[in-house]
Every structure is written in C-alpha cells, then in structure tokens.
Amino acid sequence: MNAKITDVIIHVDEPLNSSQFEEIADAVRSDRGAISVGRNSERPNFLMVAYNANRTRSSSILEKITGLGLHASLVGI
C-alpha cells in the first residue's frame, strides 16, 4: 500500500506553553496515522500535523486535541 502523506494546520484557541504542546503532540502521535507534529514559535497556537491519509483523517486528529478539553479547529490542508 502506498502512503498518502498530507498535512493539516490546526488552530488551538487557548495559549499553549511547552508542556501543553508536548501533551497535545503525544495525544496526536497516538493516532496510528500521525507522522509528525510541529509548531512555529512565533505562532504557537497553530499546529502543523503530517499524517498518512490512508490510515487516518484530519477530523480524527482534531478529535485527539479537543478530547484534551481544548478548543481547536481545522484551518487548512
């Protein structure tokens, strides 16, 4: 099976410190299709997630974040 690697940008409403970002990153990485999670230090509320679209969906990744009690939305793919 060929991997279909894509990415999504997710905006988190709450301000995130480093430990909160790590908690989010761990939750996202627990999704079987997630490949990487990153953010720009100048825009810490925007997360970029690379994932295998054959194994997961952006909505599933978003649910991992909102499942932590945060308010977030998909910004772009």
C-alpha angles and dihedrals in degrees: 000000000000117000116237102207116196137152139223134199116223125192117212113202096208121075109255127214121198096268092050090050090052090051090052092045091051091050092049093046089055087070106097093228099046115112106175143352124205145157140196114245090224092055104031095166092063115080125192116207124188114202145165105256090201090064106035144006132236089244090059090052091049090052090056089058098042088046086068089062096259127132110236141154139195110256104178148337 
